[in-house]
C-alpha cells in the first residue's frame, strides 16, 4: 500500500522519505501533519514519515499531539541533515529584498542569517517551504523564500544565498503505522499525564532508574484545556529489545493517562553524502 508525507512536492519530508524507503511511485502528499496521520489512521495509506523534532527549532508539537490522539504506533526513525537556501524568482541582492515568505520552522532554523541580513524585511508565514516557493511565483514584490535545492528546481527559482541555516541543523523523522503487530527495537516512546501532586514525576522516573533504563528524551507540553494539566513525552533506551510491559504496568497506577507508542530501532547516524542516514530493517 501507499505511504504518505507532508507536502507539497519538494519538502524535506519527501527527501527524508526517499532516503528512508528509496524512490516510491505510491507516495501521497498531505497538506498538514494532521492530515498525514488521518491518512494512516483511515487506512488510505499503510505508513508515513513525519517530522518529530529539529535540532535548532525543537519538537514539532503537532506531531506529538497527533501521536497522543490517534491509534498510531512508531515503527522507526531517521535523521536528515537540513540545508536551507534563500531563493527567489530573480537574482536579487540582499539589500533589494522586500518580502520573505517562509514556513515557521525554517524561519527559526535561519534566524541568525535573517537577523544579520534581512532584519528590516517583512515576513509572511505559510504552511510549508514548498508552499512558500509556489507563492513566490505569484508575487510582484522582490520576495524570497527558504527551502532546499529540490524545491528551487521544481518551482524554477534561483538560489541567491546557499546554506543559510545554523550549523548542525538536523531533523528527526519517525516512521508511523497503524496499531497492529509488535515491533521490537532498542528505543521506546511513551506519552503520559500525572496527577497534580508533589513527587508524581519523580515516582515515574524512578521506575526507569531502578531498571537502569536511560531516558534519552523527556518533554512536557500542555493538554488541550487548562484542567487537563501537562502531558509528558518520553523516549527510553531499551537495550536488547527489553520488554516494557512490566514498566507500563508499574506506571499505570501513578498516571492519569498513559499511551505506549511502540518500540523501534534507534537511528544510527553515519556521514554519507552530507546527510545522516539510519541503518535499520525498514530501509529499502
C-alpha positions in Angstrom: 0.0 0.0 0.0 0.9 3.7 -0.3 2.9 5.8 2.1 2.3 9.5 3.0 4.5 12.5 3.7 3.9 16.2 4.4 3.6 18.0 1.0 3.5 19.6 -1.4 6.3 18.1 -3.5 9.8 19.3 -2.8 9.6 19.3 1.1 12.3 17.9 3.3 9.7 15.3 4.3 9.7 13.9 0.8 13.5 14.0 0.7 13.6 12.1 4.0 11.1 9.5 2.8 13.2 8.9 -0.3 16.2 8.3 1.9 14.3 6.0 4.2 12.4 3.9 1.7 14.0 4.7 -1.6 12.1 6.1 -4.6 8.4 5.1 -4.5 5.7 5.5 -7.0 2.9 5.2 -4.4 3.9 8.3 -2.2 0.9 10.5 -1.3 1.4 14.1 -0.1 -0.8 15.8 2.5 -1.2 19.5 3.4 -0.6 19.1 7.1 0.9 16.7 9.6 -2.6 16.1 11.0 -3.8 15.0 7.5 -0.8 12.6 7.2 -2.0 10.9 10.5 -5.6 10.9 9.2 -4.5 9.1 6.0 -2.7 6.4 8.0 -5.5 6.1 10.6 -8.2 5.7 8.0 -6.2 3.0 6.1 -5.9 5.2 2.9 -2.1 4.6 3.2 -0.2 1.9 5.1 2.5 4.1 6.6 4.0 7.6 6.7 7.1 9.5 7.6 6.6 12.7 9.7 9.0 15.2 11.4 9.3 14.9 15.1 12.0 17.3 16.1 14.6 19.7 14.8 17.9 20.3 16.5 17.6 24.1 16.2 13.8 24.6 16.4 12.8 21.9 18.9 10.0 19.4 18.9 7.1 19.5 16.4 4.1 19.9 18.7 1.6 18.9 16.1 3.3 15.5 15.6 3.3 14.8 19.4 -0.3 15.8 19.7 -1.3 13.6 16.8 0.6 10.7 18.4 -1.4 11.1 21.5 -4.8 11.4 19.8 -4.6 8.7 17.1 -4.3 4.9 17.1 -0.8 5.1 15.6 2.5 3.5 16.5 6.1 4.4 15.8 7.9 1.8 13.7 11.3 3.5 13.1 13.2 6.8 12.8 15.8 8.5 10.7 17.8 11.7 10.9 18.2 14.1 8.0 20.7 17.0 7.8 18.8 20.0 6.7 20.3 22.5 4.2 18.3 25.7 3.8 18.8 28.0 0.8 17.4 31.5 0.2 15.7 31.5 -3.2 13.8 34.0 -5.4 12.4 34.3 -9.0 15.3 36.6 -9.9 18.9 37.0 -8.7 18.3 39.8 -6.2 21.0 41.3 -3.9 20.2 41.1 -0.2 19.6 44.9 0.1 16.9 44.7 -2.7 14.7 42.2 -0.9 11.3 43.5 0.3 9.4 40.4 1.4 10.2 37.0 3.0 7.8 34.1 2.7 8.6 31.2 4.9 7.5 28.2 6.9 7.9 28.9 10.7 10.3 26.1 11.5 12.5 27.1 8.5 12.4 30.7 9.9 13.7 29.5 13.3 16.5 27.5 11.7 17.7 30.5 9.7 17.1 33.2 12.3 20.8 34.2 12.7 21.1 34.8 9.0 17.8 36.7 8.8 18.7 38.9 11.8 22.1 39.8 10.2 20.9 40.4 6.6 17.1 40.7 6.5 16.1 42.3 9.8 14.1 45.0 8.1 12.3 42.7 5.6 8.6 41.9 6.3 7.8 38.2 6.8 4.8 36.2 5.8 4.3 32.7 7.3 2.9 29.8 5.4 2.4 26.0 5.9 5.5 24.6 4.1 8.7 25.5 2.3 7.2 24.2 -1.0 4.1 26.4 -0.5 6.3 29.4 0.1 8.2 28.7 -3.2 4.9 28.4 -5.1 3.7 31.8 -3.6 6.9 33.4 -5.0 5.7 32.7 -8.5 2.6 35.0 -7.9 4.5 37.7 -6.0 5.0 41.1 -7.6 7.3 42.4 -4.9 11.0 41.5 -4.6 10.3 38.4 -2.5 12.4 35.4 -1.3 11.6 32.1 0.4 13.6 29.5 2.3 13.9 25.9 1.1 16.1 23.2 -0.4 17.6 22.9 -3.8 14.9 20.4 -4.9 12.2 23.0 -4.2 14.1 25.6 -6.2 14.3 23.2 -9.1 10.7 22.2 -9.0 9.4 25.8 -8.9 12.1 27.3 -11.3 13.7 29.5 -8.6 17.2 30.9 -8.3 19.3 30.2 -5.2 20.6 33.6 -4.2 22.2 32.6 -0.9 23.0 28.9 -0.2 23.2 27.1 3.1 21.8 29.8 5.4 20.6 27.7 8.3 22.6 27.3 11.6 25.2 24.6 12.0 24.2 21.0 12.9 20.7 21.5 11.6 19.2 18.0 11.8 15.5 17.0 11.7 14.5 13.6 13.1 11.6 11.9 11.3 9.5 9.0 12.6 8.0 6.1 10.6 4.4 5.6 11.7 1.8 3.0 11.0 -1.5 1.7 12.5 -1.5 -0.3 15.7 -1.1 -3.8 14.5 1.6 -6.3 15.3 4.5 -5.5 17.5 7.9 -4.0 16.6 11.0 -4.8 18.6 13.8 -2.3 19.0 16.3 -0.6 21.2 14.2 2.5 21.8 10.6 3.1 23.0 8.2 6.0 23.2 5.5 6.7 25.8 3.1 9.6 26.4 1.5 10.0 29.9 0.0 12.5 32.2 0.1 12.7 36.0 -2.0 13.9 39.0 -1.1 17.4 40.1 0.8 16.5 43.3 4.4 16.8 44.6 6.7 13.9 43.7 4.4 12.4 40.9 7.0 12.7 38.2 9.8 11.6 40.5 8.0 8.4 41.2 7.5 7.6 37.5 11.1 8.4 36.6 12.2 6.1 39.4 10.7 3.2 37.6 13.1 3.6 34.8 16.1 4.4 37.1 15.5 1.1 39.1 15.7 -0.9 35.8 18.7 1.1 34.6 16.8 2.3 31.5 18.1 5.6 30.2 15.6 8.3 29.2 17.0 9.9 26.1 14.2 12.4 25.8 11.6 13.8 28.2 9.4 16.8 27.4 6.3 18.3 28.9 3.5 20.0 27.0 0.1 21.4 28.0 -3.1 19.4 27.4 -6.0 20.6 25.3 -7.5 22.6 28.1 -6.5 24.1 31.4 -7.9 21.3 33.5 -6.0 18.7 31.6 -2.7 19.8 33.1 0.5 18.7 31.4 1.4 15.6 29.4 4.9 14.1 29.1 6.5 12.5 26.1 9.5 10.3 26.9 11.9 8.1 24.9 13.6 5.3 26.7 16.6 3.3 25.6 15.6 -0.4 25.8 18.7 -2.4 25.0 18.3 -6.0 23.6 14.6 -5.2 22.9 13.7 -5.3 26.6 10.0 -5.9 27.3 8.4 -2.7 28.5 5.2 -4.4 29.7 6.3 -4.5 33.4 7.3 -0.9 33.2 3.9 0.1 31.8 2.1 -1.9 34.5 4.1 -0.2 37.2 3.4 3.2 35.7 -0.3 2.7 35.2 -1.5 3.4 38.8 0.7 6.5 39.0 -0.6 8.0 35.8 -4.0 9.7 34.9 -3.3 8.7 31.3 -0.7 6.5 29.6 -0.1 5.5 25.9 2.6 3.2 24.7 3.7 4.4 21.2 5.9 1.4 20.3 9.4 0.1 20.3 11.7 0.6 17.3 15.3 0.6 16.1 17.2 3.7 17.1 18.6 5.9 14.3 22.4 5.4 14.0 23.8 8.5 12.3 26.5 7.9 9.7 28.1 10.5 7.5 27.2 9.9 3.8 26.9 12.5 1.1 26.4 15.2 3.7 23.4 13.5 5.2 22.7 11.5 8.3 21.2 8.2 7.5 19.7 5.3 9.5 20.5 1.6 9.2 17.6 -0.5 10.2 15.2 -3.2 9.0 12.8 -0.7 7.3 15.3 0.8 4.8 14.7 0.0 1.1 
